[in-house]
Amino acid sequence: MKPLKNNENRREERAHFHKKVQERYQEKYPIVRGIVRVNSYGTGFVDDETKGISYEIPTDLLHTATHNDTVDISRTGGKSQRGNPMAEVKKIIEKKKKEYVGVIENKGFGLCLVTDDKRLYSDIYIPQKNTGKAKQGDKALVRITEWSQDEKTPIGEIIEIIGRHGEHDSEMRAILLERGIASDFPATVVNEAKEIHKTERGISPTELKRRKDFRNTLTFTIDPFDAKDFDDAISFKDLGNEFYEVGVHIADVSHYVRPGNALDHEARERGFSVYLVDRTIPMLPEVLSNDLCSLNPHEDKYAFSSVFKLDKKGHVHERWFGQTIINSNRRFTYEEAQESIVKGGDYENELRILNNIAKELRAEKERAGAIDFEQDEVKFVLDEVGKPIKVVRKKRFDAHKLVEEYMLLANREVALYMSKAASTAHAGFLYRIHDKPDEERIAELSILVRALGHELPISPKGIKVKDLQMLMKKVEGRSEEALVKTAAVRSMAKAVYSVQNVGHFGLAFEYYTHFTSPIRRYADLIVHRMLASELAKSPIAKGVWTIHKKIAEETSEKEIRAAEAERASIKYKQIEYMKEQIGKEFMGTISGVTEWGIYIEDDETKSEGMSRLRDLPGNDFYAIDAKNYAVIGQKTKKKFSLGDKVKFKVMGADMERRTLDVAIVG
């Protein structure tokens, strides 16, 4: 029995030793709280911004923490292959997500959900009592109901069977549900919208009396050919002596969607309209967004307007804000407006004057330091079942830029006016801000552009806007243009909503807000309400600053969610389209270089595929030259660099992982 006792003593001594080691670690490395990022390999990372450290957490030490959870972590000792200090999750403070979309599969022991989100490092087991009518191959939304640290696999229940895996409608709805975006409106919201639509059509005598009447002023909308909701219109009047009255008229959504009603609650919950490749998920029910609020041609409509007296250089001499009644004379598509500007047509003189002033506004913005990050976008032509049969490049005309400049003018002037308004100075006005770029990211951008043969000087005080502008002009029209612009955007801070103004770096505006799209953005609706209160000199209720701060944070987060859904739908269709092109050759640009392969972006579809290093031509061994963003053949010295134009062949497409395999030809 004595040896057994010795073994017990040794175990106790080891446990005591490990406890002491852990205590010493905790003294030296206290608990760190942060948001965990989980990659597709199931590895977690938590940043300690105060120390500039990124902790790495292996899957088995995440202890059920998932992507974007707020967690407490502690160091475990040692470093990862990446050089990051290792850690483990000690406590989950806030669970970010419990619902996942995926495909139902039979794993032998029962049904599981294999999630679309590969950052969830386990399938979700669904007990038989929770499966309902689900069957293998169904696309479903599942909620995790149990997941203890002792169990590797979470247990869930089916919330909704979306449809069959691989079908167009199922996949588009899955993209929305994965991000918590509802397609349908609650019955209370629908009923309220219908009642407002029925009782508030037309212009009431009360509103006619209190609003400024612009129905006899030339007004028109300019929108995409397939637009259904028109939330902005432009009016024009020649005042003589090269002065012009230009009105930016915005749908007065605030007249119908009032604080506290069901529509307001739902609009805040959604935050934005979401635009997928085949559908729009509106922020407001269609009886409002496409009809009652929409500035449809030849209909009297309520608007909230910014009206400016401008000279031909675009200088603002007078400004007026207020609620109005308008009647649009013409609904232009961008193509039709461009035709009138270039070749002549409806209101050609007015459009040409507006276009010339818009060019002056744009030039002034650039002189002030605005940066042009515009990039080509693609649009899919779908057949009757949603299959992509053609990809077309979206073209930007002067007509697009015309509308953009007047919307920017209105947003800027409203923000400037409200920033000086005494009664709202402490009420939490909603600014749209864009902070200065992070120094470290700009340094990385400078290295990247140098590898592409360009220079981006960085002084001890940071980057000069003029240098960034010059870089954008140098790459314009070159093969590396999209690459440089994408990298530059990623190096920038994210534009967000805030009650504290820091200006807008990208636009070079000291004051900026979102005023021009209340049909599709909740932030604009808040701005309308605050502007209306200021114009009426109404007192601001207590606690509004706190409420608006919360709305700014929520809306910024929901903007990311909406953008992710839009990008996901585009990527799905890109891969689906290229799947039908297997074996065909295309021209593309090398968009990324890694130790395992190079990424190539197709010039036409903007699809991105990867060619593994071992598959590169020449029967050679390729090694990465990370400093110069290139891979070099050790025998042939053949070099493939970032930004190079290459011909490639599509070898395979994985719809599950949304990836393309390509091979360089020649």
C-alpha positions in Angstrom: 0.0 0.0 0.0 3.0 2.3 0.6 3.8 2.8 -3.1 0.2 3.8 -3.7 0.4 6.4 -1.0 3.6 7.7 -2.6 1.8 7.9 -5.9 -0.9 9.9 -4.3 1.6 12.2 -2.7 3.3 12.7 -6.0 0.0 13.6 -7.7 -0.8 16.1 -4.9 2.7 17.6 -5.2 2.3 17.9 -9.0 -1.2 19.5 -8.6 0.2 21.9 -6.0 3.1 22.8 -8.3 0.8 23.5 -11.2 -1.4 25.6 -9.0 1.5 27.7 -7.9 2.7 28.1 -11.5 -0.7 29.2 -12.5 -0.9 31.6 -9.6 2.5 33.1 -10.6 1.2 33.5 -14.2 -1.9 35.2 -13.0 0.2 37.6 -10.9 2.5 38.4 -13.8 -0.3 38.2 -16.5 -3.6 39.2 -15.0 -7.0 38.3 -16.6 -7.6 40.1 -19.9 -11.1 40.9 -21.1 -11.8 41.3 -24.8 -13.7 40.1 -27.8 -12.5 36.8 -29.3 -12.0 36.4 -33.0 -12.2 32.8 -34.2 -10.8 31.9 -37.7 -12.0 29.1 -40.0 -9.5 26.7 -38.4 -11.1 27.1 -34.9 -8.3 29.2 -33.4 -9.2 32.1 -31.3 -7.5 35.5 -30.9 -8.0 38.2 -28.3 -6.3 41.6 -28.6 -5.0 43.5 -25.6 -4.9 47.0 -27.2 -3.2 48.5 -24.1 -0.2 46.4 -24.6 -0.4 45.8 -28.3 -0.6 42.1 -27.9 -2.7 39.5 -29.6 -3.3 36.3 -27.6 -3.9 33.0 -29.3 -6.3 30.4 -28.0 -6.4 26.8 -29.4 -9.8 25.3 -30.0 -9.8 23.0 -27.0 -9.1 26.0 -24.7 -11.9 28.2 -26.1 -14.3 26.4 -23.8 -17.4 27.0 -25.9 -16.5 30.6 -26.6 -17.4 31.5 -30.3 -16.6 34.3 -32.7 -17.3 37.8 -31.3 -18.1 36.7 -27.7 -16.8 38.9 -24.9 -14.5 36.8 -22.7 -12.0 36.8 -19.9 -8.7 35.0 -20.8 -5.5 34.2 -19.0 -2.1 33.2 -20.3 -1.1 29.5 -20.3 2.6 30.0 -21.1 4.6 29.6 -24.2 4.0 31.0 -27.7 2.3 29.8 -30.8 4.0 29.3 -34.2 2.8 32.8 -35.1 4.7 34.1 -32.1 1.6 35.0 -30.2 1.4 34.3 -26.4 -0.9 31.4 -25.7 -4.0 31.8 -23.6 -7.3 30.1 -22.6 -10.8 31.3 -22.0 -11.6 31.5 -18.3 -15.1 33.0 -18.5 -17.6 34.0 -21.2 -19.0 37.4 -20.3 -21.4 37.9 -23.2 -22.5 35.4 -25.8 -22.8 37.1 -29.2 -24.6 34.5 -31.2 -26.6 31.3 -30.6 -28.3 30.8 -33.9 -26.6 29.4 -37.0 -27.5 28.5 -40.5 -26.3 25.4 -42.3 -27.1 22.1 -43.9 -28.7 19.2 -42.1 -26.6 16.0 -42.4 -27.0 12.5 -40.9 -23.8 11.7 -39.1 -24.8 8.1 -38.3 -25.7 8.9 -34.7 -28.4 11.4 -35.7 -28.9 14.7 -37.5 -26.5 17.5 -37.2 -26.2 21.0 -38.6 -23.0 21.6 -40.5 -22.8 25.4 -40.3 -22.2 27.8 -43.1 -20.1 29.9 -40.6 -16.9 27.9 -40.5 -15.8 29.9 -37.5 -18.0 27.6 -35.4 -15.6 24.8 -34.8 -18.2 22.1 -34.2 -21.3 20.7 -35.9 -24.5 21.2 -33.9 -26.2 17.9 -32.8 -30.0 17.9 -33.0 -31.8 15.4 -30.8 -34.5 13.4 -32.5 -37.2 15.2 -30.4 -36.1 18.5 -31.9 -35.7 17.5 -35.6 -39.4 17.9 -36.6 -39.7 17.4 -40.4 -36.1 18.1 -41.1 -34.3 15.8 -43.4 -30.8 15.4 -44.9 -30.0 18.1 -47.4 -32.3 20.7 -45.9 -31.0 24.2 -45.2 -32.0 25.2 -41.7 -31.7 27.8 -38.9 -30.7 26.2 -35.6 -30.4 27.6 -32.1 -27.8 26.2 -29.7 -29.6 25.2 -26.5 -26.9 23.4 -24.5 -23.1 23.4 -24.7 -21.1 22.6 -21.6 -17.4 22.7 -21.4 -17.4 18.9 -20.9 -19.1 18.4 -24.3 -17.3 18.9 -27.6 -20.5 19.1 -29.5 -23.3 21.7 -28.9 -26.9 20.6 -28.8 -29.5 22.6 -30.7 -33.1 22.8 -31.9 -34.4 23.7 -35.3 -36.0 27.1 -35.5 -36.8 27.1 -39.2 -36.3 24.8 -42.2 -35.3 27.3 -44.9 -35.5 25.0 -48.0 -33.3 22.6 -49.9 -29.6 23.1 -49.9 -28.2 24.7 -53.1 -31.5 26.2 -54.3 -31.3 29.9 -55.1 -34.0 31.2 -52.8 -32.8 29.0 -49.9 -29.3 30.2 -50.1 -30.3 33.9 -50.3 -32.6 33.6 -47.3 -29.9 31.7 -45.5 -27.4 34.6 -46.0 -30.0 36.9 -44.3 -30.9 34.6 -41.4 -27.2 33.8 -40.7 -26.8 37.5 -39.9 -30.1 37.9 -38.0 -31.8 39.8 -40.8 -35.5 39.2 -41.0 -37.2 39.1 -44.5 -40.8 39.5 -43.2 -42.3 42.2 -41.0 -44.2 41.4 -37.8 -48.0 41.6 -38.2 -48.2 44.6 -35.9 -45.8 46.5 -38.2 -47.6 45.5 -41.4 -51.0 46.5 -40.0 -49.7 49.9 -38.7 -48.2 50.6 -42.1 -51.4 49.7 -43.9 -53.4 51.9 -41.6 -51.1 54.9 -42.2 -51.2 54.2 -45.9 -55.0 54.2 -45.9 -55.6 57.3 -43.7 -52.7 59.6 -44.6 -52.7 59.5 -48.4 -52.7 62.9 -50.0 -51.8 66.3 -48.7 -53.7 67.5 -45.6 -54.7 71.2 -45.4 -52.8 71.5 -42.1 -49.6 70.3 -43.7 -50.1 72.4 -46.8 -50.4 75.5 -44.6 -47.2 74.8 -42.5 -44.9 73.5 -45.2 -43.1 75.4 -48.0 -44.6 74.6 -51.4 -42.2 73.5 -54.1 -44.7 71.9 -56.5 -44.2 74.6 -59.1 -40.4 74.3 -59.1 -38.8 71.9 -61.6 -37.9 68.8 -59.7 -36.8 65.3 -60.7 -35.3 62.1 -59.4 -32.3 60.2 -60.8 -31.9 56.6 -59.7 -31.0 53.1 -61.0 -33.3 51.7 -63.7 -34.6 49.0 -61.3 -35.1 51.3 -58.3 -38.6 51.2 -56.6 -38.1 53.6 -53.7 -37.1 57.2 -54.5 -35.9 58.9 -51.3 -34.2 61.9 -52.9 -35.0 64.5 -55.6 -33.3 67.6 -56.9 -35.0 70.8 -57.8 -33.5 73.6 -60.0 -34.3 77.3 -60.6 -32.2 79.8 -62.5 -32.1 83.0 -60.4 -30.2 85.0 -63.0 -26.7 86.6 -62.9 -25.2 83.1 -62.7 -26.9 82.3 -59.4 -29.0 79.1 -59.0 -31.4 77.7 -56.5 -30.8 74.0 -56.0 -33.0 72.0 -53.7 -32.2 68.6 -52.3 -35.5 67.1 -51.3 -35.6 64.0 -49.1 -38.6 61.8 -48.4 -40.1 63.0 -45.1 -40.3 59.6 -43.5 -40.5 61.2 -40.0 -44.0 62.4 -40.8 -45.2 58.7 -40.8 -42.7 56.9 -38.7 -43.0 58.5 -35.3 -41.0 57.9 -32.1 -42.4 54.9 -30.2 -44.7 53.4 -32.9 -44.3 49.9 -34.1 -42.7 51.1 -37.4 -40.1 53.1 -35.5 -39.2 50.1 -33.3 -38.9 47.8 -36.4 -36.8 50.4 -38.4 -34.4 50.8 -35.5 -34.2 47.0 -35.1 -33.3 46.6 -38.8 -31.2 49.8 -39.2 -30.9 49.5 -43.0 -32.4 48.2 -46.1 -30.3 45.3 -47.4 -29.6 44.8 -51.0 -28.8 41.2 -52.2 -28.1 40.3 -55.8 -31.8 39.5 -56.5 -33.9 41.2 -53.8 -34.2 44.1 -51.5 -35.0 43.6 -47.8 -36.5 47.0 -47.0 -36.2 48.8 -43.7 -39.8 49.8 -44.0 -42.8 47.9 -45.4 -43.3 48.5 -49.1 -46.5 50.4 -48.8 -44.4 53.1 -47.2 -40.9 52.6 -48.9 -42.2 52.2 -52.4 -45.4 54.2 -52.3 -46.4 56.6 -49.5 -42.9 57.9 -48.7 -41.3 57.4 -52.1 -41.0 60.5 -54.2 -42.7 59.0 -57.2 -43.2 61.2 -60.3 -46.3 63.4 -60.7 -47.5 62.8 -57.1 -47.6 65.4 -54.3 -45.2 64.3 -51.6 -44.0 65.4 -48.2 -40.3 66.1 -48.2 -37.6 67.5 -45.8 -35.5 69.8 -47.9 -32.1 71.5 -48.0 -32.2 74.5 -50.4 -29.1 76.3 -51.5 -28.3 79.5 -53.5 -25.2 78.5 -55.4 -23.0 80.3 -57.9 -21.5 78.5 -60.9 -18.4 77.5 -58.8 -20.6 75.7 -56.2 -20.1 78.3 -53.5 -23.0 78.3 -51.0 -24.4 81.9 -50.6 -27.6 81.1 -48.8 -29.1 77.9 -47.2 -32.6 77.0 -46.0 -33.8 73.8 -44.3 -37.4 72.9 -43.8 -40.3 70.6 -44.4 -41.9 70.9 -47.9 -44.3 69.6 -50.4 -42.9 68.6 -53.8 -44.1 67.0 -57.1 -41.4 65.4 -59.2 -41.7 66.3 -62.9 -39.6 63.4 -64.2 -38.2 60.1 -63.0 -34.7 59.7 -64.7 -32.6 56.6 -64.7 -28.9 57.3 -64.6 -28.6 56.3 -68.2 -31.4 58.7 -69.2 -29.9 61.6 -67.3 -26.5 60.9 -68.8 -28.1 60.9 -72.3 -29.6 64.4 -71.6 -26.3 65.7 -70.4 -24.2 64.4 -73.3 -26.6 64.3 -76.3 -29.6 66.4 -75.2 -33.0 65.5 -74.0 -35.4 66.3 -71.2 -34.2 69.2 -69.1 -30.8 69.1 -70.8 -29.9 72.7 -70.0 -30.8 72.3 -66.3 -28.9 69.0 -66.0 -25.8 70.4 -67.7 -25.7 73.4 -65.3 -26.2 71.1 -62.3 -23.5 68.8 -63.7 -21.0 71.6 -64.1 -21.6 72.8 -60.6 -21.3 69.2 -59.3 -17.9 69.1 -61.0 -16.8 72.2 -59.2 -18.0 70.8 -55.8 -16.0 67.6 -56.5 -12.9 69.6 -57.4 -13.2 71.7 -54.3 -13.6 68.6 -52.2 -10.4 67.1 -53.7 -8.5 70.3 -53.1 -9.5 70.1 -49.4 -8.1 66.5 -49.3 -10.9 64.1 -50.2 -9.7 60.7 -51.4 -11.3 58.9 -54.4 -11.8 55.2 -53.4 -14.3 54.4 -56.2 -14.0 50.9 -57.6 -15.7 48.9 -60.3 -18.7 46.9 -59.2 -20.4 44.0 -60.9 -24.1 43.1 -61.3 -25.5 39.7 -62.2 -28.1 38.9 -64.7 -30.1 35.9 -63.3 -32.4 33.5 -65.1 -35.9 32.6 -63.9 -34.6 30.2 -61.2 -31.9 32.6 -60.0 -28.9 31.1 -61.8 -26.3 33.7 -62.9 -26.1 33.7 -66.7 -24.2 37.0 -67.2 -22.0 39.4 -65.3 -22.0 43.0 -66.2 -19.7 45.8 -65.0 -21.6 48.7 -63.3 -20.7 51.9 -65.1 -20.4 55.2 -63.3 -21.5 58.2 -65.3 -21.4 62.0 -64.6 -25.0 61.5 -63.7 -24.0 59.3 -60.8 -21.5 61.8 -59.6 -24.0 64.7 -60.0 -26.4 63.1 -57.6 -23.6 62.1 -55.2 -22.2 65.6 -55.0 -25.6 67.2 -54.1 -26.3 64.6 -51.5 -22.9 65.2 -50.0 -23.6 68.9 -50.0 -26.9 68.4 -48.1 -25.3 66.1 -45.6 -22.4 68.4 -44.9 -24.5 71.5 -44.6 -27.1 69.9 -42.2 -24.2 68.7 -40.0 -22.6 72.1 -40.0 -25.9 73.8 -39.1 -26.7 71.3 -36.3 -23.1 71.5 -34.9 -23.8 75.2 -34.2 -27.3 74.8 -32.9 -27.3 75.7 -29.2 -30.4 73.7 -28.2 -29.0 70.5 -29.7 -25.4 71.0 -28.7 -25.7 68.6 -25.8 -28.5 66.4 -27.2 -26.3 63.9 -29.1 -26.6 64.8 -32.8 -25.8 61.8 -35.0 -22.6 62.5 -37.0 -21.1 60.3 -39.6 -17.5 60.2 -38.8 -14.3 58.8 -40.4 -11.3 59.0 -38.2 -7.7 59.3 -39.3 -6.0 56.1 -40.5 -4.1 53.9 -38.1 -0.3 54.5 -38.4 0.6 50.8 -38.4 -1.8 50.0 -41.2 -0.6 53.0 -43.2 2.9 51.7 -42.8 1.8 48.3 -44.2 0.1 50.0 -47.1 3.3 51.9 -47.9 5.3 48.7 -48.0 2.7 47.1 -50.3 2.5 50.0 -52.8 6.3 50.1 -52.9 6.3 46.4 -53.9 4.0 47.5 -56.8 6.5 50.2 -57.9 4.9 53.2 -56.2 5.8 55.4 -53.3 3.6 56.5 -50.3 5.8 58.8 -48.1 5.2 58.6 -44.4 6.5 61.3 -42.1 6.8 61.2 -38.3 3.5 63.1 -38.2 1.8 60.4 -40.3 0.6 60.4 -43.9 -0.2 63.5 -45.9 -3.6 63.4 -47.7 -2.1 64.9 -50.8 0.3 62.0 -51.1 -2.5 59.5 -50.8 -4.5 61.4 -53.4 -1.5 61.4 -55.7 -1.1 57.6 -55.3 -4.8 57.1 -56.2 -4.3 59.2 -59.4 -1.1 57.3 -60.3 -2.8 53.9 -60.2 -5.9 55.0 -62.0 -6.5 52.8 -65.1 -3.6 50.5 -64.2 -3.9 46.8 -63.5 -3.1 47.3 -59.8 -5.8 50.1 -59.3 -8.4 47.9 -57.6 -5.7 46.2 -55.5 -4.2 49.5 -54.2 -7.7 51.0 -53.6 -8.8 47.9 -51.7 -5.7 47.9 -49.6 -6.0 51.7 -48.9 -9.7 51.3 -47.8 -8.6 48.5 -45.4 -5.9 50.7 -43.9 -8.5 53.4 -43.1 -10.6 53.6 -40.0 -14.2 52.4 -40.5 -16.8 55.2 -41.1 -19.3 55.0 -38.2 -22.1 56.9 -36.6 -21.2 58.9 -33.4 -22.6 61.6 -31.2 -19.0 62.9 -30.9 -17.7 64.6 -34.0 -14.1 64.0 -35.3 -14.8 64.9 -38.9 -14.7 62.8 -42.0 -11.2 62.0 -43.2 -12.1 60.4 -46.5 -14.4 63.2 -47.6 -12.2 66.0 -46.0 -15.3 67.4 -44.2 -15.1 68.9 -40.8 -18.8 68.1 -40.3 -20.8 65.4 -41.9 -24.0 63.4 -41.3 -26.5 61.2 -43.1 -29.6 63.1 -44.0 -30.5 61.9 -47.5 -31.8 58.3 -47.2 -34.3 57.9 -44.4 -36.3 55.2 -46.4 -33.3 52.9 -46.1 -31.2 54.1 -43.1 -32.5 54.6 -39.6 -29.7 57.1 -38.8 -31.1 59.6 -41.4 -34.5 59.4 -39.7 -33.0 60.4 -36.4 -31.2 63.3 -38.1 -34.5 64.5 -39.6 -36.2 64.4 -36.2 -33.4 66.4 -34.6 -33.3 68.9 -37.4 -37.1 69.4 -37.1 -36.8 69.9 -33.4 -34.1 72.5 -33.9 -36.0 74.4 -36.6 -39.1 74.4 -34.3 -37.0 75.4 -31.3 -38.5 72.5 -29.4 -36.9 71.5 -26.1 -34.9 68.3 -26.2 -36.1 65.6 -23.8 -33.7 64.5 -21.0 -31.7 61.3 -21.8 -31.7 61.9 -25.6 -27.9 62.0 -25.7 -27.7 58.5 -24.1 -30.3 57.1 -26.4 -28.6 58.5 -29.5 -25.2 57.2 -28.4 -26.8 53.8 -28.1 -28.4 54.2 -31.6 -25.1 55.2 -33.1 -23.4 52.1 -31.7 -26.2 49.8 -32.8 -26.5 51.3 -36.2 -22.8 51.1 -36.9 -22.9 47.4 -36.0 -26.0 46.8 -38.2 -24.3 48.5 -41.1 -21.5 45.9 -41.0 -24.1 43.1 -40.8 -26.0 44.5 -43.9 -22.7 45.0 -45.9 -21.6 41.4 -45.0 -24.9 40.0 -46.3 -24.6 42.0 -49.6 -21.0 40.8 -50.1 -22.0 37.2 -49.3 -24.7 37.2 -51.9 -22.4 38.6 -54.5 -19.6 36.1 -53.7 -22.1 33.2 -53.8 -23.2 34.2 -57.3 -19.6 34.7 -58.4 -18.6 31.2 -57.4 -21.8 29.8 -58.9 -21.2 31.6 -62.2 -17.5 30.5 -62.3 -18.5 26.9 -61.6 -20.0 26.8 -65.0 -16.8 28.1 -66.5 -14.5 25.2 -65.3 -11.9 24.6 -68.0 -12.2 28.1 -69.5 -9.4 30.7 -69.5 -9.6 34.3 -68.2 -7.4 37.3 -67.6 -6.8 38.4 -64.1 -4.6 40.3 -61.6 -2.6 38.7 -58.8 -4.4 40.1 -55.7 -2.6 38.2 -52.9 0.6 36.3 -52.2 0.9 33.7 -49.4 3.2 30.9 -48.4 0.6 28.4 -49.7 -0.5 30.0 -53.0 -1.3 33.1 -54.9 -4.7 34.7 -55.3 -6.0 35.9 -58.7 -8.9 38.3 -59.3 -10.8 37.9 -62.6 -10.9 41.2 -64.5 -14.5 40.8 -65.6 -16.4 39.1 -62.7 -14.2 40.3 -59.9 -14.2 36.7 -58.6 -11.1 35.6 -56.7 -9.5 32.2 -56.9 -6.3 30.6 -55.6 -3.5 28.8 -57.4 -1.4 26.6 -55.0 2.3 27.1 -55.3 2.8 23.5 -56.2 0.5 24.0 -59.2 2.4 27.0 -60.7 3.8 26.4 -64.2 7.4 25.4 -64.9 7.7 22.2 -62.7 9.6 24.3 -60.2 9.6 24.9 -56.4 8.3 28.4 -55.6 9.3 30.2 -52.4 7.7 33.3 -51.1 9.5 36.6 -51.0 7.2 38.2 -48.4 9.1 41.6 -48.4 8.3 42.1 -52.1 4.9 40.4 -52.2 6.1 37.8 -54.7 6.9 34.1 -55.2 10.0 33.0 -57.0 10.9 29.7 -58.7 14.1 28.4 -57.3 15.3 26.8 -60.5 13.8 29.0 -63.2 13.7 32.2 -61.2 10.3 32.8 -62.6 8.6 35.5 -60.5 4.9 36.1 -59.8 4.3 39.4 -58.0 1.3 41.3 -56.6 -0.4 43.3 -59.3 0.9 41.2 -62.2 -1.5 40.4 -65.1 -1.9 36.7 -65.7 -4.0 34.3 -67.8 -5.6 31.6 -65.7 -7.9 28.6 -66.1 -10.8 27.8 -63.7 -10.1 24.3 -62.3 -12.8 23.9 -59.6 -15.4 25.6 -57.5 -16.5 24.8 -54.0 -19.9 26.2 -53.2 -19.7 25.2 -49.6 -16.6 27.1 -48.8 -17.2 29.8 -51.5 -13.7 29.1 -53.0 -12.3 28.9 -56.5 -9.3 26.8 -57.6 -7.5 28.3 -60.6 -4.3 27.5 -62.4 -2.0 30.0 -64.2 -1.7 29.3 -67.9 1.8 29.6 -69.5 
